[in-house]
């Protein structure tokens, strides 16, 4: 079987191979922004092809590449918001929408930052069980469908409020569970709040920047000598981050164009069969929990 062939080619020690680095980085770039769960797909692909889990630390570090893609893609928006926020701090008369947006991103980031830090050991180990990933891929798909059905999708970007930021920030915490998807959780919350699909997606990307950057930087030391999973060299992390950046940039452009004219529920049509397939492979013993 392909699993046995590739596993035989892998080294006996717990270090990532270059084939793992390249494949997993491409998967990261493709799935980080799509509501299909990048962490879940990395976990599944790692076990299916190499019979081992690359680990949460490697995932967190190469996410820096996809977040760099966000920084580049939304550079003008980010500069505009950061400038407006800084001006508002200095001068009350300068406190317009950009100032408020700066605080929305900061406040919306706090829930996942706190929960991610306090529960980091549990997240890196217990929550990476494949049965959990497969189940969540299926179950959370119905949240997508409900968000599409009940969300009015009428509110524009300049109608975002601090309430939206807090609720979407809380939804972002669900992404700590492999299989949920960071963008899936936050965009679904935005749709339930009546935001336009593209508005929900754009704010979802902005909201992810501080949390993912902090997670990646915080995980750098552990990526070289992980408590669980496989270790990666500095060159592998650098190359993997670069690949994730290029692929991730293309994914952002595609997703924003897609959600402008298509239902979010299409992703559920992929997630449900994928989750069922993973359950079948687990039951057959091809994948290990």
N, C-alpha and C positions, 0 to 999 in steps of 0.2 A: 504494500500500500504506500501511497505518497507520504503519509505520516511517518512510516517506519524508515523509508529511504532518506528523507530529510533529517530525521532524528539521528540516523546512523552517521550522517555527515557532520553533525554538530559535535563540538568538542565536549569532553567529559566534564570540564570545569564550568563554572557558572559565569561565563563571559559571553557577551553578545557576539555573534558572527557578523560579517559584513552583509551577508544576504538578509539576515534578520533586520539589521539597521536600515537598509534601503527599503525593504518591503514595508516594514512597520512605519517608517517615516512617510511613505506614500499614502498608506492607509490613514495615518494621522491627518495629513493634509486634506485628503478627500472627505473625511468624516467629521472633522472638528466642527465645521459650521453647518453641516447638514444635520437635521434632527434625527439621527440614527444612532447616536452615541459613539464617539471616537474611542473612549476607554473600553466600552463593551466590545467593539470590533477588534481593537488591539489585543484584548484578552483572548477572544475567540481565535483570531488568526494565529497568535503565538502558539496556542495549544494545538490547533489543528495541523499546522505545518511543522512545528518543532517539538511538540509534546511538553512544552514548558511555558511559564508565564514570564514575559520580559520584565514585569514589575511596574508598579505605579510610579516609581521615581524616574525611570527612563521616559515614560509617557509624559510626566509633568515637565521635564526638561525640553523635550522636542516640541512641546506645546508653545515654547517661546518663539519657535519659527512661525507657527500659525498666528500667534498674537502680533508678531512683527508685521505679518501680512495685513492685519487689521490696522495697525499704526500707519502703514503706507497707504492703504486703500482709503482710509478715513482721515488722512493727514490734515486736510483743510478744516474738516469739522472739529478735529481734536484741538488744533491750534486756536480756532475760533472760540471753542468752549473754555479752554485753559486761559486764554487771554481775557475773556469776559469774566471768568471767575476771579482771577487775580485783580483785575480792575475793580471788581465789586468789593473785594476785601479791603482795598485801600480807600475807595470812594463810594459812599452809599448811593450817590446819584447815578452811578454806573451799573447798578444792579438790575440788569434786564434778564431776558430769558437764558442767555448763555451762562450768566452767573448762577441762576437756579439750576440749570442743567449740570453744571459742575458739581453742585451739592447732591443732585439726584444720583449721579454716578458714584460719588463717594459713599453716600448713605446706603445705596442699593448694593454696594459691595460688602458692607460690614457683616451681614448675616453669614455668607459663605466663608468669609475670612475667619470669623470666630469659630464657626462649626468645623471648618476644615482643619484649623490648628488644633482644637481640643480633641477632635476625633481622628487625627491623622493615622494612628496605629490601627484602629479598627477599620478605617477606610482602606488602608493598604493591604490588609489581610482578609478579614472576615467578609467584607462586602464584595470581594473579588471572586466569590463562589460563582461558578458558571451557571448553576441552576437559578441563582438570583438574577444574573444578567439576562438569561433567556426569558424568564418570567416577566421581568420589567420591560423587555423589548415588546412583548405582547400586550401586557396590561396598560402601559402608558400610551400605546397607540390609540386606545379608546379616548384618552384625554385629548389627543389631537383632533379626533373626529368630533368630539363634543365642543371643542373650542371653535372649530369651523362652523358648526351648526348654530351655536348660540351667540357667538361674537358678532357684533354689528359691523365691525371693520370700517367705521366711519371717522374715527378720530385721527387727526393729523399730528405731525411731529411737534408743532408748536403748542399742542394741547396736552402734552405730557405734564404730569404733576408729580409731586413728591409721593403721593399715595401710590401711583403707578410704579415708581422706582422701588418703593419698599416691598410691594407685593411681588414684583418681578424679581427683586433681590432674594426674597424668601424662596421663590420658585427655583432660583438658581442653585439653591442648596441641594435640591433633588439630584443635581448632576453629580454629586459625590457618590451616588450609587451607579455603578457601571450598568448601562442599558437605558438610562433615562434620557440623557443628552442635555447638555447645558443649553444649547439653542432651543431644543425642543421644549424644555421646561419654561424658559423665559418667554419664548414666542407664544406658547400656549397661554400663559398668564396674560400676555399683552392682548391676545385675541379675546379672551374672556372679559378684559377691561374695555373692549370696544375699539382697540387700536386697529388701524389699517395694517394689513399683513407686512408690507414693506417697512412701515414705521416700527412695528414690533420687532422685526428682524434687525433693523439698523440700531435700535436702542439696545437690543440683546447683545450685539457685537461690542458696543461701547461699554456696556455694563461688565462684560467679561474681561476687559483689558487689565484693570488693577489686580483682580483676583488671580488670573492665570499667570500674569507676570510674576506676582509675588510667590505663587506656588512653584513656578519653574525655578526661580532663583533660590528659594528655600530648599528645593530638592536637589540642587546641584551636588552638594557633598555626598548625599546618600546614593546618587546615581553611580558614583565611582566605587563605592563599597556598600551596596544595599543590604539592609537587614533581611529582605526577601526579594525574590526575583533575580535578575542577572545584572552583572556589572557592565558598564560601557566605558570605553576609553574616551579621552578628551576629543580626539579626532572624530570618533564615531558620533559623539554628541553634536559636534560642530557640523558635520556633513548631514546628519539626520535633521538638525534644525534648519539647515539650508534647503533641503528637499521639502520639508514640511511648509516652509515659507512660500516656495514657488507654487506648489500644488494648492496650498491654502488660499493664496491670492486668487487663483483661477476659480476656486470653489465659492469664494465670496461673491465674485462677479456673477457667476451662474445662479447662485441661490437668490440674490436680490432680483434678478431678472425673472426667475421662475415664479417666485411668490407673488410678483406683481400681477400675474395673470392666471395663476393656477392655485387650486385648493391645497391647503396644508395636509389634507387627508391622504394625498398621494403617498406620503412617506409612511403612513400606517399600512398601506398596501404592500410595502416592502418589509416593514418591521415585523408584522405578524407572521408571515411565512418564514422569515429569518429566525425568529424566536422558536417557532415550531421545529425548524430544521436542527437547531442547536439542541433542543430537547431530545430529538430523535437520535442525534449523534452521542449525546450523553448516555441515553438509555442503552444504546448499542455498545458502549464502551470505547467508542472511537475518540471521544473527548473525555477528559477527567474534570470533575468539579473544581 
